[in-house]
Amino acid sequence: MTSDRVPTWEEIARDHGQFLFTVAYRLTGNVDDARDLVQEALLRVRRGLATYEPGSLEGWLARIVTNVFLDDVRRRKRRPVQALPEEPDLVLPASDAADTAADAAGLSTEIQAAIAALPEEFRVPVVLCDVADRSYEDIARTLGVPIGTVRSRIHRGRKLLRAELVARGVVTAEGVA
Amino acid sequence: VNEPTDVTGDDAVSAYLDGELAAAEVAAFETRLGVDGRARAELAELAEVRSLVRNLGPVDPPGGFVDHLLSAGAADVEAEVATATATPAAVVPLERERARRRSRTRFAALAAGAAAAVAFVVAVAVPGQHTVRPALATEVRVHQAGSAASGDPVSGLAPLATPLRFGR
């Protein structure tokens, strides 16, 4: 979205809450953390609105939510926590491969779980590219790395993601299961 | 300014899929595809992965989440987060428990903040005699009595909580 007018905080929460939540959920892999991420991101949005220059609003929002996520990742690395193995309400019980392939919701759950299994350094650029639809240049600016690094991480991230999807039976070596 | 892409490299495949190659690079990469079966196979595999992720679609926030943010207002949300992040936690056993506790803390903080605000308004708006506890005069008397008992006439003049010592 590109506009010359600076939106209000309330407009952003109302009109872009779903976008923020989608990016946050794809990054974190669970509803609780996504909710916290969006809440913190909206605080930064409110503080940053005074200096926001009209342009790609969703690019700006994606940058903020990513920075909140990376700050949280760094904080957790300083104080490690024991992660739960799975999010029960997001993972379907084991079923036949044919049933899984036929179940769109189950497929989404498996793909999301595969994204969540990626190391952050690959997950973040893949999510920014394929979920937030950001350009390599924008992703490089967000992450503070060269474009070549973004290109490499997206490529490696997709290869890792494919391996994870194959392991989960979502795709076969030849294509979608 | 975009860096030129080495179209013979592996990551040119993703850059091609994402439309991140310049026109000349696209032509060179497509020429490569014509002769490089491994690149063609990888292109098909990664196109499939890319499509699966892009077709996941948006995720709806939990019911009432955005409404809560709007009704609470940015200031309240800020207070919630400030309180939650200031809450010490010596041991964090499980990730989900941490998230749930933080969420509960935020809402508890919001309620406590509202109660404190009401108490403040009542205290300011309702005229009456206010008592400071502990009473300052009482503290001074106790301090002076202690000083007199210790036979030190100087420290009795000293401000409270300011230890005085003469010599080394």
Boltz contact constraints between the chains, C-beta under 6 A:
constraints:
  - contact:
      token1: [A, 9]
      token2: [B, 74]
      max_distance: 6.0
  - contact:
      token1: [A, 10]
      token2: [B, 70]
      max_distance: 6.0
  - contact:
      token1: [A, 13]
      token2: [B, 66]
      max_distance: 6.0
  - contact:
      token1: [A, 13]
      token2: [B, 69]
      max_distance: 6.0
  - contact:
      token1: [A, 13]
      token2: [B, 70]
      max_distance: 6.0
  - contact:
      token1: [A, 17]
      token2: [B, 61]
      max_distance: 6.0
  - contact:
      token1: [A, 17]
      token2: [B, 66]
      max_distance: 6.0
  - contact:
      token1: [A, 18]
      token2: [B, 58]
      max_distance: 6.0
  - contact:
      token1: [A, 21]
      token2: [B, 59]
      max_distance: 6.0
  - contact:
      token1: [A, 21]
      token2: [B, 61]
      max_distance: 6.0
  - contact:
      token1: [A, 22]
      token2: [B, 58]
      max_distance: 6.0
  - contact:
      token1: [A, 22]
      token2: [B, 59]
      max_distance: 6.0
  - contact:
      token1: [A, 25]
      token2: [B, 59]
      max_distance: 6.0
  - contact:
      token1: [A, 32]
      token2: [B, 99]
      max_distance: 6.0
  - contact:
      token1: [A, 33]
      token2: [B, 99]
      max_distance: 6.0
  - contact:
      token1: [A, 40]
      token2: [B, 81]
      max_distance: 6.0
  - contact:
      token1: [A, 43]
      token2: [B, 78]
      max_distance: 6.0
  - contact:
      token1: [A, 46]
      token2: [B, 74]
      max_distance: 6.0
  - contact:
      token1: [A, 81]
      token2: [B, 92]
      max_distance: 6.0
  - contact:
      token1: [A, 81]
      token2: [B, 95]
      max_distance: 6.0
  - contact:
      token1: [A, 82]
      token2: [B, 94]
      max_distance: 6.0
  - contact:
      token1: [A, 83]
      token2: [B, 95]
      max_distance: 6.0
  - contact:
      token1: [A, 84]
      token2: [B, 94]
      max_distance: 6.0
  - contact:
      token1: [A, 84]
      token2: [B, 95]
      max_distance: 6.0
  - contact:
      token1: [A, 84]
      token2: [B, 96]
      max_distance: 6.0
  - contact:
      token1: [A, 108]
      token2: [B, 56]
      max_distance: 6.0
  - contact:
      token1: [A, 111]
      token2: [B, 52]
      max_distance: 6.0
  - contact:
      token1: [A, 130]
      token2: [B, 50]
      max_distance: 6.0
  - contact:
      token1: [A, 130]
      token2: [B, 53]
      max_distance: 6.0
  - contact:
      token1: [A, 130]
      token2: [B, 54]
      max_distance: 6.0
  - contact:
      token1: [A, 136]
      token2: [B, 20]
      max_distance: 6.0
  - contact:
      token1: [A, 147]
      token2: [B, 2]
      max_distance: 6.0
  - contact:
      token1: [A, 147]
      token2: [B, 3]
      max_distance: 6.0
  - contact:
      token1: [A, 148]
      token2: [B, 3]
      max_distance: 6.0
  - contact:
      token1: [A, 151]
      token2: [B, 11]
      max_distance: 6.0
  - contact:
      token1: [A, 151]
      token2: [B, 15]
      max_distance: 6.0
  - contact:
      token1: [A, 152]
      token2: [B, 11]
      max_distance: 6.0
  - contact:
      token1: [A, 154]
      token2: [B, 14]
      max_distance: 6.0
  - contact:
      token1: [A, 155]
      token2: [B, 11]
      max_distance: 6.0
  - contact:
      token1: [A, 155]
      token2: [B, 14]
      max_distance: 6.0
  - contact:
      token1: [A, 158]
      token2: [B, 14]
      max_distance: 6.0
  - contact:
      token1: [A, 158]
      token2: [B, 46]
      max_distance: 6.0
  - contact:
      token1: [A, 158]
      token2: [B, 49]
      max_distance: 6.0
  - contact:
      token1: [A, 161]
      token2: [B, 49]
      max_distance: 6.0
  - contact:
      token1: [A, 162]
      token2: [B, 45]
      max_distance: 6.0
  - contact:
      token1: [A, 162]
      token2: [B, 49]
      max_distance: 6.0
